[in-house]
Amino acid sequence: MCLDDCDRNAWWPGMKPRRFFAPLTVRSKPRLVRHRIADARWTLPDLTIAVLADLHVCRPWTPLPALRHIVAITNALGADLILLPGDLIADAKLPGRGEPADAVVAELSRLSAPLGVAAVLGNHDWWDCRLAQSSGFARNSVVEALEPSPIALLGNRAICLEHGGGRFWLAGIDSQHALRRHGHPGLHDPDAAFSEVPAGAPAILMAHEPDYFAQGDERAFLQISGHTHGGQANLLGWRPMTPSAHGGRYAWGHVREGGRHLIVSGGIGYSGLPLRILQPPEITLVMLQRGA
């Protein structure tokens, strides 16, 4: 992405700034990263989307009080729409104590935006959910916590949203890696997700793993993802730890390919090790505008 697409030094009121190039981050004290997208396929008034990816809520690294603060800060941004692209619960391999899904969702239910809050599940929401493991993936604690909440779970479906006198579609797919550890494909079904989206309608896709972008699906001009944590280590642009079949191609930021846009949030939490090198946790704010 271009440097002018991202406000790397933006901080919210009341939080003590830290230099972007602070070498290590351990506790989740995220910065605010802004991306601006202008595209002719967006014909509605300007839209702002706040993204909270890869929360991995656990003690002591991203505890519930920290999540409560992040929620308050996100609400204060005044975004039109808030998206949660998966991995709400902790990586079981992380040396910490994961918080239960219902407690995590209870805090996230404090999020508020005019167009609402929507979520999809990430791979760790399946891999590290004890209910999913014990039920043969027939049940999921994150799903069961989200269903009665005000947060819309977009598991291979889309919703139509009205904005500024017009309409657009928000589609979501389930994790592409949900069952990988068991030798099975993911639970994503893009055709089901777009089944009710009219051809040519302005559509945004939320997918936990950014790799789906390589499929070239033109039904959405913008995809919003997480999963990578920005590689969790950024060595002068080289992100060797990026969990992607495409290396660092979709590791972080604003990617443009085939006339489409991909935003990959660096996320909030951690997996594997509670450590980030030159890749701080972030709240991502996407500003979508009419293009020429």
Contacts in CASP RR format, 6 or more apart in sequence:
PFRMAT RR
TARGET T0000
AUTHOR 0000-0000-0000
METHOD contacts of the structure
MODEL  1
MCLDDCDRNAWWPGMKPRRFFAPLTVRSKPRLVRHRIADARWTLPDLTIA
VLADLHVCRPWTPLPALRHIVAITNALGADLILLPGDLIADAKLPGRGEP
ADAVVAELSRLSAPLGVAAVLGNHDWWDCRLAQSSGFARNSVVEALEPSP
IALLGNRAICLEHGGGRFWLAGIDSQHALRRHGHPGLHDPDAAFSEVPAG
APAILMAHEPDYFAQGDERAFLQISGHTHGGQANLLGWRPMTPSAHGGRY
AWGHVREGGRHLIVSGGIGYSGLPLRILQPPEITLVMLQRGA
1 35 0 8 1.000
1 253 0 8 1.000
1 254 0 8 1.000
1 255 0 8 1.000
2 254 0 8 1.000
5 35 0 8 1.000
5 36 0 8 1.000
5 253 0 8 1.000
5 254 0 8 1.000
6 33 0 8 1.000
6 34 0 8 1.000
6 35 0 8 1.000
6 253 0 8 1.000
6 254 0 8 1.000
7 32 0 8 1.000
7 33 0 8 1.000
7 34 0 8 1.000
8 20 0 8 1.000
8 31 0 8 1.000
8 33 0 8 1.000
9 17 0 8 1.000
9 20 0 8 1.000
10 31 0 8 1.000
10 32 0 8 1.000
10 33 0 8 1.000
10 34 0 8 1.000
11 17 0 8 1.000
11 31 0 8 1.000
11 32 0 8 1.000
12 32 0 8 1.000
12 73 0 8 1.000
12 76 0 8 1.000
12 77 0 8 1.000
13 76 0 8 1.000
15 29 0 8 1.000
15 73 0 8 1.000
18 29 0 8 1.000
18 31 0 8 1.000
18 280 0 8 1.000
20 31 0 8 1.000
20 280 0 8 1.000
21 278 0 8 1.000
22 280 0 8 1.000
23 277 0 8 1.000
23 278 0 8 1.000
24 275 0 8 1.000
24 276 0 8 1.000
24 277 0 8 1.000
25 275 0 8 1.000
25 276 0 8 1.000
25 279 0 8 1.000
25 280 0 8 1.000
25 281 0 8 1.000
26 61 0 8 1.000
26 274 0 8 1.000
26 275 0 8 1.000
26 276 0 8 1.000
27 60 0 8 1.000
27 61 0 8 1.000
27 66 0 8 1.000
28 61 0 8 1.000
28 62 0 8 1.000
28 66 0 8 1.000
28 70 0 8 1.000
28 268 0 8 1.000
28 269 0 8 1.000
28 270 0 8 1.000
28 281 0 8 1.000
29 280 0 8 1.000
29 281 0 8 1.000
30 70 0 8 1.000
30 267 0 8 1.000
30 268 0 8 1.000
30 280 0 8 1.000
30 281 0 8 1.000
30 282 0 8 1.000
30 283 0 8 1.000
31 280 0 8 1.000
31 281 0 8 1.000
31 282 0 8 1.000
31 283 0 8 1.000
32 77 0 8 1.000
32 282 0 8 1.000
32 283 0 8 1.000
32 285 0 8 1.000
33 253 0 8 1.000
33 265 0 8 1.000
33 266 0 8 1.000
33 282 0 8 1.000
33 283 0 8 1.000
33 284 0 8 1.000
33 285 0 8 1.000
34 284 0 8 1.000
34 285 0 8 1.000
34 286 0 8 1.000
34 287 0 8 1.000
35 253 0 8 1.000
35 254 0 8 1.000
35 263 0 8 1.000
35 284 0 8 1.000
35 285 0 8 1.000
35 286 0 8 1.000
35 287 0 8 1.000
36 287 0 8 1.000
36 289 0 8 1.000
37 222 0 8 1.000
37 254 0 8 1.000
37 261 0 8 1.000
37 263 0 8 1.000
37 286 0 8 1.000
37 287 0 8 1.000
37 288 0 8 1.000
37 289 0 8 1.000
38 289 0 8 1.000
38 290 0 8 1.000
38 291 0 8 1.000
38 292 0 8 1.000
39 221 0 8 1.000
39 222 0 8 1.000
39 261 0 8 1.000
39 288 0 8 1.000
39 289 0 8 1.000
39 290 0 8 1.000
39 291 0 8 1.000
40 290 0 8 1.000
40 291 0 8 1.000
40 292 0 8 1.000
41 202 0 8 1.000
41 221 0 8 1.000
42 168 0 8 1.000
42 202 0 8 1.000
42 221 0 8 1.000
42 288 0 8 1.000
42 289 0 8 1.000
42 290 0 8 1.000
42 291 0 8 1.000
43 202 0 8 1.000
43 290 0 8 1.000
44 163 0 8 1.000
44 164 0 8 1.000
44 165 0 8 1.000
44 166 0 8 1.000
44 168 0 8 1.000
44 202 0 8 1.000
44 290 0 8 1.000
45 163 0 8 1.000
45 164 0 8 1.000
45 165 0 8 1.000
45 290 0 8 1.000
46 287 0 8 1.000
46 288 0 8 1.000
46 289 0 8 1.000
46 290 0 8 1.000
47 80 0 8 1.000
47 81 0 8 1.000
47 163 0 8 1.000
47 168 0 8 1.000
47 287 0 8 1.000
47 288 0 8 1.000
48 77 0 8 1.000
48 78 0 8 1.000
48 79 0 8 1.000
48 80 0 8 1.000
48 81 0 8 1.000
48 285 0 8 1.000
48 286 0 8 1.000
48 287 0 8 1.000
48 288 0 8 1.000
49 79 0 8 1.000
49 80 0 8 1.000
49 81 0 8 1.000
49 82 0 8 1.000
49 83 0 8 1.000
49 204 0 8 1.000
49 224 0 8 1.000
49 285 0 8 1.000
49 286 0 8 1.000
49 288 0 8 1.000
50 74 0 8 1.000
50 77 0 8 1.000
50 78 0 8 1.000
50 79 0 8 1.000
50 81 0 8 1.000
50 82 0 8 1.000
50 83 0 8 1.000
50 113 0 8 1.000
50 283 0 8 1.000
50 284 0 8 1.000
50 285 0 8 1.000
50 286 0 8 1.000
51 82 0 8 1.000
51 83 0 8 1.000
51 84 0 8 1.000
51 85 0 8 1.000
51 224 0 8 1.000
51 226 0 8 1.000
51 263 0 8 1.000
51 265 0 8 1.000
51 283 0 8 1.000
51 284 0 8 1.000
51 285 0 8 1.000
51 286 0 8 1.000
52 70 0 8 1.000
52 74 0 8 1.000
52 82 0 8 1.000
52 83 0 8 1.000
52 84 0 8 1.000
52 108 0 8 1.000
52 111 0 8 1.000
52 265 0 8 1.000
52 267 0 8 1.000
52 268 0 8 1.000
52 283 0 8 1.000
52 284 0 8 1.000
53 84 0 8 1.000
53 85 0 8 1.000
53 86 0 8 1.000
53 87 0 8 1.000
53 225 0 8 1.000
53 226 0 8 1.000
53 227 0 8 1.000
53 265 0 8 1.000
53 266 0 8 1.000
53 267 0 8 1.000
53 268 0 8 1.000
53 284 0 8 1.000
54 85 0 8 1.000
54 86 0 8 1.000
54 87 0 8 1.000
54 226 0 8 1.000
54 227 0 8 1.000
54 229 0 8 1.000
54 265 0 8 1.000
54 266 0 8 1.000
54 267 0 8 1.000
54 268 0 8 1.000
54 269 0 8 1.000
54 271 0 8 1.000
55 62 0 8 1.000
55 67 0 8 1.000
55 84 0 8 1.000
55 86 0 8 1.000
55 87 0 8 1.000
55 88 0 8 1.000
55 104 0 8 1.000
55 267 0 8 1.000
55 268 0 8 1.000
55 269 0 8 1.000
56 62 0 8 1.000
56 87 0 8 1.000
56 88 0 8 1.000
56 89 0 8 1.000
56 90 0 8 1.000
56 91 0 8 1.000
56 94 0 8 1.000
56 124 0 8 1.000
56 268 0 8 1.000
56 269 0 8 1.000
56 270 0 8 1.000
56 271 0 8 1.000
57 63 0 8 1.000
57 64 0 8 1.000
57 67 0 8 1.000
57 88 0 8 1.000
57 89 0 8 1.000
57 90 0 8 1.000
57 98 0 8 1.000
57 99 0 8 1.000
57 103 0 8 1.000
57 104 0 8 1.000
57 107 0 8 1.000
58 90 0 8 1.000
58 94 0 8 1.000
58 96 0 8 1.000
58 97 0 8 1.000
58 98 0 8 1.000
58 99 0 8 1.000
59 96 0 8 1.000
59 97 0 8 1.000
59 98 0 8 1.000
59 99 0 8 1.000
60 96 0 8 1.000
61 94 0 8 1.000
61 96 0 8 1.000
61 269 0 8 1.000
61 270 0 8 1.000
61 274 0 8 1.000
62 90 0 8 1.000
62 268 0 8 1.000
62 269 0 8 1.000
62 270 0 8 1.000
63 99 0 8 1.000
64 99 0 8 1.000
64 103 0 8 1.000
64 104 0 8 1.000
64 107 0 8 1.000
67 104 0 8 1.000
67 107 0 8 1.000
67 108 0 8 1.000
68 107 0 8 1.000
68 110 0 8 1.000
70 268 0 8 1.000
70 283 0 8 1.000
71 107 0 8 1.000
71 108 0 8 1.000
71 110 0 8 1.000
71 111 0 8 1.000
72 110 0 8 1.000
73 283 0 8 1.000
74 82 0 8 1.000
74 111 0 8 1.000
74 283 0 8 1.000
75 110 0 8 1.000
75 111 0 8 1.000
75 112 0 8 1.000
75 113 0 8 1.000
77 283 0 8 1.000
77 285 0 8 1.000
78 113 0 8 1.000
79 113 0 8 1.000
79 285 0 8 1.000
80 113 0 8 1.000
80 114 0 8 1.000
80 115 0 8 1.000
80 163 0 8 1.000
81 113 0 8 1.000
81 114 0 8 1.000
81 115 0 8 1.000
81 116 0 8 1.000
81 117 0 8 1.000
81 118 0 8 1.000
81 161 0 8 1.000
81 170 0 8 1.000
82 111 0 8 1.000
82 112 0 8 1.000
82 113 0 8 1.000
82 116 0 8 1.000
82 117 0 8 1.000
82 118 0 8 1.000
83 117 0 8 1.000
83 118 0 8 1.000
83 119 0 8 1.000
83 206 0 8 1.000
83 224 0 8 1.000
84 108 0 8 1.000
84 117 0 8 1.000
84 118 0 8 1.000
84 119 0 8 1.000
84 120 0 8 1.000
84 151 0 8 1.000
85 119 0 8 1.000
85 120 0 8 1.000
85 122 0 8 1.000
85 206 0 8 1.000
85 207 0 8 1.000
85 208 0 8 1.000
85 224 0 8 1.000
85 225 0 8 1.000
85 226 0 8 1.000
85 227 0 8 1.000
85 265 0 8 1.000
86 119 0 8 1.000
86 120 0 8 1.000
86 121 0 8 1.000
86 122 0 8 1.000
86 125 0 8 1.000
86 175 0 8 1.000
86 208 0 8 1.000
86 226 0 8 1.000
86 227 0 8 1.000
87 122 0 8 1.000
87 123 0 8 1.000
87 124 0 8 1.000
87 125 0 8 1.000
87 208 0 8 1.000
87 226 0 8 1.000
87 227 0 8 1.000
87 271 0 8 1.000
88 101 0 8 1.000
88 104 0 8 1.000
88 105 0 8 1.000
88 108 0 8 1.000
88 119 0 8 1.000
88 125 0 8 1.000
88 142 0 8 1.000
89 98 0 8 1.000
89 99 0 8 1.000
89 101 0 8 1.000
89 104 0 8 1.000
89 124 0 8 1.000
89 125 0 8 1.000
89 128 0 8 1.000
89 129 0 8 1.000
89 141 0 8 1.000
89 142 0 8 1.000
90 96 0 8 1.000
90 97 0 8 1.000
90 98 0 8 1.000
90 99 0 8 1.000
90 124 0 8 1.000
90 128 0 8 1.000
91 124 0 8 1.000
91 128 0 8 1.000
91 270 0 8 1.000
91 271 0 8 1.000
91 272 0 8 1.000
92 124 0 8 1.000
92 127 0 8 1.000
92 128 0 8 1.000
93 271 0 8 1.000
93 272 0 8 1.000
94 270 0 8 1.000
94 271 0 8 1.000
94 272 0 8 1.000
94 273 0 8 1.000
94 274 0 8 1.000
95 274 0 8 1.000
96 274 0 8 1.000
100 141 0 8 1.000
101 129 0 8 1.000
101 141 0 8 1.000
101 142 0 8 1.000
101 144 0 8 1.000
101 145 0 8 1.000
102 141 0 8 1.000
102 145 0 8 1.000
104 142 0 8 1.000
104 145 0 8 1.000
105 142 0 8 1.000
105 145 0 8 1.000
105 146 0 8 1.000
105 149 0 8 1.000
105 151 0 8 1.000
106 145 0 8 1.000
108 117 0 8 1.000
108 119 0 8 1.000
108 149 0 8 1.000
108 151 0 8 1.000
109 149 0 8 1.000
109 150 0 8 1.000
109 151 0 8 1.000
111 117 0 8 1.000
111 151 0 8 1.000
115 161 0 8 1.000
115 163 0 8 1.000
116 150 0 8 1.000
116 152 0 8 1.000
117 150 0 8 1.000
117 151 0 8 1.000
117 152 0 8 1.000
118 151 0 8 1.000
118 152 0 8 1.000
118 153 0 8 1.000
118 154 0 8 1.000
118 159 0 8 1.000
118 170 0 8 1.000
118 172 0 8 1.000
118 206 0 8 1.000
119 146 0 8 1.000
119 151 0 8 1.000
119 152 0 8 1.000
119 153 0 8 1.000
119 154 0 8 1.000
120 153 0 8 1.000
120 154 0 8 1.000
120 155 0 8 1.000
120 172 0 8 1.000
120 173 0 8 1.000
120 174 0 8 1.000
120 175 0 8 1.000
120 206 0 8 1.000
120 207 0 8 1.000
120 208 0 8 1.000
121 140 0 8 1.000
121 142 0 8 1.000
121 143 0 8 1.000
121 153 0 8 1.000
121 155 0 8 1.000
121 174 0 8 1.000
121 175 0 8 1.000
121 178 0 8 1.000
121 187 0 8 1.000
121 208 0 8 1.000
122 174 0 8 1.000
122 175 0 8 1.000
122 177 0 8 1.000
122 178 0 8 1.000
122 208 0 8 1.000
122 209 0 8 1.000
122 227 0 8 1.000
123 175 0 8 1.000
123 176 0 8 1.000
123 177 0 8 1.000
123 178 0 8 1.000
123 180 0 8 1.000
123 208 0 8 1.000
123 209 0 8 1.000
123 227 0 8 1.000
124 271 0 8 1.000
125 140 0 8 1.000
125 142 0 8 1.000
125 175 0 8 1.000
126 132 0 8 1.000
126 137 0 8 1.000
126 140 0 8 1.000
126 175 0 8 1.000
126 178 0 8 1.000
126 179 0 8 1.000
126 187 0 8 1.000
127 178 0 8 1.000
127 181 0 8 1.000
129 140 0 8 1.000
129 141 0 8 1.000
129 142 0 8 1.000
130 141 0 8 1.000
131 139 0 8 1.000
131 140 0 8 1.000
131 141 0 8 1.000
131 144 0 8 1.000
132 139 0 8 1.000
132 140 0 8 1.000
132 141 0 8 1.000
137 178 0 8 1.000
137 179 0 8 1.000
143 153 0 8 1.000
146 153 0 8 1.000
147 153 0 8 1.000
152 159 0 8 1.000
154 170 0 8 1.000
154 171 0 8 1.000
154 172 0 8 1.000
154 173 0 8 1.000
154 193 0 8 1.000
154 206 0 8 1.000
155 172 0 8 1.000
155 173 0 8 1.000
155 174 0 8 1.000
155 193 0 8 1.000
156 172 0 8 1.000
156 173 0 8 1.000
156 174 0 8 1.000
156 187 0 8 1.000
156 188 0 8 1.000
156 189 0 8 1.000
156 190 0 8 1.000
156 192 0 8 1.000
156 193 0 8 1.000
157 171 0 8 1.000
157 172 0 8 1.000
157 192 0 8 1.000
157 193 0 8 1.000
157 196 0 8 1.000
158 169 0 8 1.000
158 170 0 8 1.000
158 171 0 8 1.000
158 172 0 8 1.000
158 193 0 8 1.000
158 194 0 8 1.000
158 195 0 8 1.000
158 196 0 8 1.000
158 197 0 8 1.000
158 203 0 8 1.000
159 169 0 8 1.000
159 170 0 8 1.000
160 167 0 8 1.000
160 168 0 8 1.000
160 169 0 8 1.000
161 167 0 8 1.000
161 168 0 8 1.000
161 169 0 8 1.000
161 170 0 8 1.000
167 201 0 8 1.000
168 201 0 8 1.000
168 202 0 8 1.000
168 203 0 8 1.000
168 204 0 8 1.000
169 197 0 8 1.000
169 198 0 8 1.000
169 201 0 8 1.000
169 202 0 8 1.000
169 203 0 8 1.000
169 204 0 8 1.000
170 203 0 8 1.000
170 204 0 8 1.000
170 206 0 8 1.000
171 193 0 8 1.000
171 194 0 8 1.000
171 197 0 8 1.000
171 203 0 8 1.000
171 204 0 8 1.000
171 205 0 8 1.000
171 206 0 8 1.000
171 219 0 8 1.000
171 220 0 8 1.000
172 193 0 8 1.000
172 205 0 8 1.000
172 206 0 8 1.000
172 207 0 8 1.000
173 188 0 8 1.000
173 189 0 8 1.000
173 190 0 8 1.000
173 193 0 8 1.000
173 205 0 8 1.000
173 206 0 8 1.000
173 207 0 8 1.000
173 212 0 8 1.000
174 186 0 8 1.000
174 187 0 8 1.000
174 188 0 8 1.000
174 189 0 8 1.000
175 186 0 8 1.000
175 187 0 8 1.000
175 188 0 8 1.000
175 208 0 8 1.000
175 209 0 8 1.000
176 186 0 8 1.000
176 188 0 8 1.000
176 207 0 8 1.000
176 208 0 8 1.000
176 209 0 8 1.000
176 211 0 8 1.000
176 212 0 8 1.000
177 186 0 8 1.000
177 209 0 8 1.000
178 186 0 8 1.000
178 187 0 8 1.000
178 188 0 8 1.000
179 185 0 8 1.000
179 186 0 8 1.000
179 187 0 8 1.000
180 186 0 8 1.000
188 207 0 8 1.000
188 212 0 8 1.000
190 212 0 8 1.000
190 215 0 8 1.000
190 217 0 8 1.000
190 219 0 8 1.000
193 205 0 8 1.000
194 203 0 8 1.000
194 219 0 8 1.000
194 220 0 8 1.000
197 203 0 8 1.000
197 219 0 8 1.000
200 219 0 8 1.000
202 221 0 8 1.000
203 219 0 8 1.000
203 220 0 8 1.000
203 221 0 8 1.000
204 220 0 8 1.000
204 221 0 8 1.000
204 222 0 8 1.000
204 223 0 8 1.000
204 224 0 8 1.000
205 212 0 8 1.000
205 217 0 8 1.000
205 219 0 8 1.000
205 220 0 8 1.000
205 222 0 8 1.000
205 223 0 8 1.000
205 224 0 8 1.000
206 223 0 8 1.000
206 224 0 8 1.000
206 225 0 8 1.000
207 213 0 8 1.000
207 223 0 8 1.000
207 224 0 8 1.000
207 225 0 8 1.000
208 225 0 8 1.000
208 226 0 8 1.000
208 227 0 8 1.000
209 225 0 8 1.000
209 226 0 8 1.000
209 227 0 8 1.000
209 244 0 8 1.000
210 223 0 8 1.000
210 225 0 8 1.000
210 226 0 8 1.000
210 227 0 8 1.000
210 228 0 8 1.000
210 244 0 8 1.000
210 250 0 8 1.000
210 255 0 8 1.000
210 262 0 8 1.000
210 264 0 8 1.000
211 244 0 8 1.000
211 245 0 8 1.000
211 246 0 8 1.000
211 250 0 8 1.000
212 223 0 8 1.000
212 225 0 8 1.000
213 223 0 8 1.000
213 225 0 8 1.000
213 250 0 8 1.000
213 255 0 8 1.000
213 257 0 8 1.000
213 260 0 8 1.000
213 262 0 8 1.000
214 246 0 8 1.000
214 249 0 8 1.000
214 250 0 8 1.000
216 257 0 8 1.000
216 258 0 8 1.000
216 260 0 8 1.000
218 260 0 8 1.000
220 260 0 8 1.000
221 259 0 8 1.000
221 260 0 8 1.000
221 261 0 8 1.000
222 260 0 8 1.000
222 261 0 8 1.000
222 262 0 8 1.000
222 263 0 8 1.000
222 288 0 8 1.000
223 260 0 8 1.000
223 261 0 8 1.000
223 262 0 8 1.000
223 263 0 8 1.000
224 262 0 8 1.000
224 263 0 8 1.000
224 265 0 8 1.000
224 286 0 8 1.000
225 250 0 8 1.000
225 262 0 8 1.000
225 263 0 8 1.000
225 264 0 8 1.000
225 265 0 8 1.000
226 264 0 8 1.000
226 265 0 8 1.000
226 266 0 8 1.000
226 267 0 8 1.000
227 243 0 8 1.000
227 244 0 8 1.000
227 264 0 8 1.000
228 239 0 8 1.000
228 242 0 8 1.000
228 243 0 8 1.000
228 244 0 8 1.000
228 250 0 8 1.000
228 251 0 8 1.000
228 252 0 8 1.000
228 264 0 8 1.000
228 266 0 8 1.000
229 266 0 8 1.000
229 267 0 8 1.000
229 269 0 8 1.000
229 270 0 8 1.000
229 271 0 8 1.000
229 276 0 8 1.000
229 279 0 8 1.000
230 239 0 8 1.000
230 242 0 8 1.000
230 251 0 8 1.000
230 252 0 8 1.000
230 253 0 8 1.000
230 264 0 8 1.000
230 266 0 8 1.000
230 267 0 8 1.000
230 279 0 8 1.000
231 239 0 8 1.000
231 240 0 8 1.000
231 241 0 8 1.000
231 242 0 8 1.000
231 243 0 8 1.000
231 248 0 8 1.000
231 251 0 8 1.000
231 252 0 8 1.000
231 266 0 8 1.000
231 279 0 8 1.000
232 239 0 8 1.000
232 241 0 8 1.000
232 270 0 8 1.000
232 271 0 8 1.000
232 273 0 8 1.000
232 275 0 8 1.000
232 276 0 8 1.000
232 277 0 8 1.000
232 279 0 8 1.000
233 239 0 8 1.000
233 240 0 8 1.000
233 241 0 8 1.000
233 276 0 8 1.000
233 277 0 8 1.000
233 278 0 8 1.000
233 279 0 8 1.000
234 252 0 8 1.000
234 277 0 8 1.000
234 278 0 8 1.000
234 279 0 8 1.000
235 277 0 8 1.000
235 278 0 8 1.000
239 247 0 8 1.000
239 248 0 8 1.000
239 251 0 8 1.000
239 252 0 8 1.000
239 279 0 8 1.000
242 248 0 8 1.000
242 250 0 8 1.000
242 251 0 8 1.000
244 250 0 8 1.000
244 251 0 8 1.000
249 255 0 8 1.000
250 262 0 8 1.000
250 264 0 8 1.000
251 264 0 8 1.000
252 264 0 8 1.000
252 266 0 8 1.000
252 279 0 8 1.000
253 262 0 8 1.000
253 263 0 8 1.000
253 264 0 8 1.000
253 265 0 8 1.000
253 266 0 8 1.000
254 261 0 8 1.000
254 262 0 8 1.000
254 263 0 8 1.000
255 261 0 8 1.000
255 262 0 8 1.000
255 263 0 8 1.000
255 264 0 8 1.000
256 262 0 8 1.000
263 284 0 8 1.000
263 286 0 8 1.000
265 282 0 8 1.000
265 284 0 8 1.000
266 279 0 8 1.000
266 281 0 8 1.000
266 282 0 8 1.000
266 284 0 8 1.000
267 281 0 8 1.000
267 282 0 8 1.000
267 284 0 8 1.000
268 281 0 8 1.000
268 282 0 8 1.000
268 283 0 8 1.000
269 281 0 8 1.000
270 276 0 8 1.000
END
